């Protein structure tokens, strides 16, 4: 049976749901009661048991670096039928990354549409990190610099879930913008200076550095550097003859942070904007934070 969704819940009903004698001695602090109620630690009350059911138990430990983890899909693959209430606890081990293969993807997603009585819990001892955005391309001649790409989302909660964040959850960093173009007329010739490429944003899959402006450029710009798992990459330098220079590429953003705007050349050619940092959390209203830990990026 499933516990009542409102009103009074008796301890005998809790015992029955747990396949114990209705008259067995029981307290709210018992581990099996906490598991049933979806409250692994801290304050607990009878109202936490509304609509809960023992259902199908899914306990998963992520012990190796993983990409695009979907809790619902993982439970289904483990044998859950999709109709029985799901009681799931996913633990990410220390030092392990749950990341995303692209900025359009999500590092950890609950999935959507679960039966009544479902309880979900996430214990993060590692890293849940979005994909870093790529750096923009440096300007070259009539081709303007391009902006950095937006970083990817770390955690999407489409279902009620308790989260114990003992380490880091962060969106991917935005890519840096490409640097501006410079040109100087010397006699009948035009000397051109390419902009530097933007640096890539931080992430488990890091943002790549953007290319420097090189096509038909007298002094080409250099490419930006890729990000790392926690920091953005440096932007590339603008082409220069020691006097006139293209704009430097903007640096990529750290986790959850925007990339920097590409630099302006010495003759006024403007750089492009940096990409927006990826979100830390989408669906925060569905989350009960047991421990907040360190979070980078927007929480909406």
C-alpha positions as CSV (number, residue, x, y, z in Angstrom):
1,X,0.0,0.0,0.0
2,X,1.0,3.7,-0.2
3,X,0.9,6.0,2.9
4,X,-1.9,8.6,2.9
5,X,-1.3,11.7,0.8
6,X,-2.8,14.0,3.5
7,X,-4.3,13.9,7.0
8,X,-3.1,11.6,9.7
9,X,-0.6,8.9,9.2
10,X,-0.3,6.3,12.0
11,X,2.8,4.4,12.9
12,X,0.9,1.1,12.3
13,X,0.5,2.2,8.7
14,X,4.2,2.9,8.5
15,X,5.0,-0.5,9.9
16,X,2.7,-2.2,7.4
17,X,4.3,-0.3,4.5
18,X,7.7,-1.5,5.7
19,X,6.3,-5.1,5.9
20,X,6.6,-5.2,9.7
21,X,4.1,-6.1,12.3
22,X,1.6,-3.3,12.7
23,X,2.4,-3.2,16.5
24,X,6.2,-3.3,16.1
25,X,8.1,-0.7,18.1
26,X,9.2,2.0,15.6
27,X,10.5,5.6,15.6
28,X,10.8,8.3,13.0
29,X,14.6,8.1,13.4
30,X,14.8,4.4,12.3
31,X,16.9,4.1,9.2
32,X,14.2,2.3,7.2
33,X,11.6,5.0,8.1
34,X,14.0,7.7,7.0
35,X,14.6,5.9,3.7
36,X,10.8,5.5,3.2
37,X,10.2,9.2,4.0
38,X,13.1,10.3,1.8
39,X,14.8,12.2,4.7
40,X,18.2,10.7,5.2
41,X,19.2,13.0,8.0
42,X,18.1,16.0,10.0
43,X,14.6,17.0,11.0
44,X,11.8,14.5,10.1
45,X,8.1,14.6,10.7
46,X,5.1,12.4,9.8
47,X,4.1,14.8,7.0
48,X,7.3,13.7,5.2
49,X,5.6,10.4,4.7
50,X,2.7,11.7,2.7
51,X,2.2,9.5,-0.4
52,X,5.3,7.5,0.2
53,X,5.7,3.8,-0.7
54,X,8.4,1.2,-0.3
55,X,8.1,0.5,-4.0
56,X,11.2,-0.4,-5.9
57,X,14.6,0.3,-4.2
58,X,17.4,1.6,-6.5
59,X,20.7,2.3,-4.8
60,X,23.4,3.3,-7.2
61,X,27.0,4.4,-6.7
62,X,28.8,6.3,-9.4
63,X,32.4,5.3,-9.0
64,X,33.9,6.3,-12.3
65,X,33.6,9.4,-14.4
66,X,30.3,9.5,-16.2
67,X,28.5,11.7,-18.7
68,X,24.9,12.8,-19.1
69,X,23.5,10.7,-16.2
70,X,19.8,10.3,-16.2
71,X,18.4,8.8,-12.9
72,X,15.2,7.6,-14.4
73,X,16.9,5.8,-17.3
74,X,19.5,4.3,-14.9
75,X,16.7,2.9,-12.6
76,X,14.9,1.5,-15.6
77,X,18.0,-0.2,-16.9
78,X,18.4,-1.7,-13.4
79,X,15.0,-3.4,-13.6
80,X,12.5,-0.8,-12.3
81,X,9.2,-1.2,-14.2
82,X,8.3,2.5,-14.3
83,X,5.0,2.1,-12.6
84,X,5.9,1.1,-9.0
85,X,7.0,3.9,-6.7
86,X,10.7,4.4,-7.0
87,X,12.9,4.8,-3.9
88,X,16.2,5.8,-5.3
89,X,19.5,7.0,-3.8
90,X,22.4,7.9,-6.1
91,X,25.8,8.5,-4.5
92,X,28.7,10.0,-6.4
93,X,32.1,8.9,-5.0
94,X,34.9,11.3,-3.9
95,X,37.0,12.4,-6.9
96,X,34.4,11.3,-9.5
97,X,33.1,13.6,-12.2
98,X,29.6,13.5,-13.6
99,X,29.8,15.7,-16.6
100,X,28.2,16.3,-20.0
101,X,29.4,15.6,-23.5
102,X,28.1,18.9,-24.9
103,X,26.8,22.3,-23.8
104,X,23.3,21.3,-24.9
105,X,23.4,18.3,-22.6
106,X,23.0,18.0,-18.8
107,X,25.5,16.4,-16.4
108,X,22.9,15.0,-14.0
109,X,19.2,14.9,-14.8
110,X,16.5,13.3,-12.7
111,X,14.3,12.6,-15.7
112,X,10.6,13.3,-15.6
113,X,7.3,11.6,-14.8
114,X,7.5,9.3,-11.8
115,X,4.8,7.4,-10.0
116,X,3.1,8.7,-6.8
117,X,5.2,7.8,-3.7
118,X,8.5,8.1,-5.5
119,X,11.4,9.4,-3.3
120,X,14.7,10.5,-4.9
121,X,18.0,11.3,-3.2
122,X,21.4,12.4,-4.5
123,X,24.5,12.4,-2.4
124,X,27.4,14.2,-4.2
125,X,30.8,13.6,-2.8
126,X,32.5,14.4,-6.1
127,X,31.7,16.8,-9.0
128,X,28.6,17.5,-11.0
129,X,29.9,19.8,-13.8
130,X,28.5,21.1,-17.0
131,X,30.4,21.2,-20.3
132,X,32.5,24.3,-21.0
133,X,31.7,26.7,-23.8
134,X,34.1,27.1,-26.7
135,X,36.1,30.3,-27.3
136,X,35.2,32.7,-30.1
137,X,37.3,33.2,-33.3
138,X,39.5,36.2,-33.6
139,X,38.6,38.8,-36.2
140,X,40.3,38.8,-39.6
141,X,39.8,41.4,-42.3
142,X,36.1,41.9,-43.1
143,X,35.2,38.8,-40.9
144,X,34.3,40.0,-37.4
145,X,35.3,38.3,-34.3
146,X,32.8,35.7,-32.9
147,X,31.5,35.5,-29.4
148,X,32.2,32.7,-26.9
149,X,29.7,29.9,-26.5
150,X,27.5,29.5,-23.4
151,X,28.5,26.8,-20.8
152,X,26.3,23.8,-20.1
153,X,23.9,23.0,-17.2
154,X,25.1,20.8,-14.3
155,X,21.9,19.6,-12.5
156,X,18.3,19.4,-13.7
157,X,15.7,18.4,-11.1
158,X,12.4,17.6,-12.8
159,X,11.2,15.6,-9.9
160,X,11.3,16.2,-6.1
161,X,14.7,15.1,-4.8
162,X,16.8,15.6,-1.7
163,X,20.4,16.7,-2.5
164,X,23.3,16.3,-0.1
165,X,26.1,18.3,-1.8
166,X,29.3,17.5,0.0
167,X,31.6,18.9,-2.7
168,X,31.0,20.8,-6.0
169,X,28.1,21.4,-8.4
170,X,28.9,23.9,-11.2
171,X,27.7,24.9,-14.6
172,X,30.3,25.0,-17.5
173,X,32.2,28.2,-18.0
174,X,31.4,30.4,-20.9
175,X,33.9,30.7,-23.7
176,X,35.9,33.9,-24.2
177,X,35.2,36.2,-27.1
178,X,37.5,36.6,-30.1
179,X,39.7,39.7,-30.3
180,X,39.3,42.6,-32.7
181,X,41.1,43.3,-36.0
182,X,43.6,46.0,-36.7
183,X,44.8,47.4,-40.0
184,X,47.2,50.1,-41.0
185,X,47.7,51.6,-44.5
186,X,51.3,51.9,-45.5
187,X,51.9,53.4,-48.9
188,X,49.7,51.5,-51.3
189,X,49.5,48.5,-49.0
190,X,47.3,47.6,-46.0
191,X,48.9,45.8,-43.1
192,X,46.5,43.7,-41.2
193,X,46.6,42.2,-37.7
194,X,44.3,39.3,-36.7
195,X,42.5,39.1,-33.4
196,X,43.3,36.4,-30.8
197,X,41.0,33.5,-30.3
198,X,39.0,33.3,-27.1
199,X,39.8,30.8,-24.3
200,X,37.6,27.8,-23.6
201,X,35.3,27.6,-20.6
202,X,35.9,25.3,-17.6
203,X,34.0,22.0,-17.4
204,X,34.4,18.2,-17.3
205,X,34.4,18.3,-21.1
206,X,36.3,21.6,-21.4
207,X,35.6,24.3,-23.9
208,X,38.1,24.4,-26.7
209,X,40.0,27.6,-27.5
210,X,38.9,29.6,-30.5
211,X,41.1,30.1,-33.6
212,X,43.0,33.3,-34.0
213,X,42.3,35.5,-37.0
214,X,44.7,34.2,-39.7
215,X,43.2,34.2,-43.2
216,X,45.0,36.7,-45.5
217,X,46.3,38.5,-42.4
218,X,49.8,40.0,-42.4
219,X,50.2,39.3,-38.7
220,X,47.9,36.5,-37.6
221,X,46.4,36.2,-34.1
222,X,47.0,33.1,-32.1
223,X,44.4,30.6,-30.9
224,X,43.0,30.6,-27.4
225,X,43.7,27.9,-24.9
226,X,41.2,25.2,-23.8
227,X,39.8,25.4,-20.3
228,X,40.4,22.9,-17.5
229,X,38.0,21.1,-15.2
230,X,37.8,24.2,-12.9
231,X,39.3,27.2,-14.7
232,X,38.9,28.9,-18.0
233,X,41.6,29.0,-20.6
234,X,43.6,32.1,-21.5
235,X,42.7,34.0,-24.7
236,X,45.2,34.0,-27.6
237,X,47.2,37.1,-28.4
238,X,46.4,39.4,-31.3
239,X,48.8,39.6,-34.2
240,X,51.4,42.3,-33.8
241,X,54.5,43.9,-35.2
242,X,55.5,45.3,-31.8
243,X,53.7,48.6,-32.5
244,X,50.2,47.8,-33.9
245,X,48.3,44.8,-32.5
246,X,45.0,42.9,-33.0
247,X,42.9,42.5,-29.9
248,X,43.7,39.6,-27.5
249,X,41.0,36.9,-27.1
250,X,39.0,37.0,-24.0
251,X,39.6,34.4,-21.2
252,X,37.2,31.6,-20.8
253,X,35.1,31.5,-17.6
254,X,35.5,29.3,-14.6
255,X,32.7,27.0,-13.5
256,X,29.4,28.8,-13.8
257,X,31.1,32.1,-14.9
258,X,30.9,34.0,-18.1
259,X,33.8,34.3,-20.5
260,X,35.5,37.6,-21.0
261,X,35.0,40.0,-23.9
262,X,37.7,39.9,-26.6
263,X,40.1,42.8,-26.6
264,X,40.0,45.9,-28.8
265,X,42.8,46.3,-31.3
266,X,45.2,49.3,-31.2
267,X,43.3,50.7,-34.2
268,X,39.9,50.4,-32.6
269,X,38.6,47.0,-33.9
270,X,36.4,45.7,-31.2
271,X,36.3,42.2,-29.8
272,X,33.2,39.9,-29.4
273,X,31.5,39.2,-26.1
274,X,32.1,36.2,-23.9
275,X,29.7,33.4,-23.5
276,X,27.3,33.1,-20.5
277,X,28.2,30.7,-17.7
278,X,26.2,27.5,-17.6
279,X,23.6,27.1,-14.8
280,X,24.3,25.2,-11.6
281,X,20.7,24.1,-11.1
282,X,17.5,24.1,-13.1
283,X,14.4,23.1,-11.1
284,X,15.6,24.3,-7.7
285,X,12.0,24.4,-6.4
286,X,12.0,20.5,-6.6
287,X,15.1,20.2,-4.4
288,X,15.4,19.8,-0.7
289,X,19.0,20.8,0.1
290,X,20.3,18.6,2.9
291,X,23.8,20.1,2.4
292,X,24.5,23.0,0.0
293,X,28.3,22.5,-0.5
294,X,29.9,24.6,-3.2
295,X,27.8,25.7,-6.1
296,X,28.8,27.7,-9.2
297,X,26.4,29.2,-11.6
298,X,22.7,30.3,-11.6
299,X,20.2,28.4,-9.4
300,X,16.7,28.7,-10.8
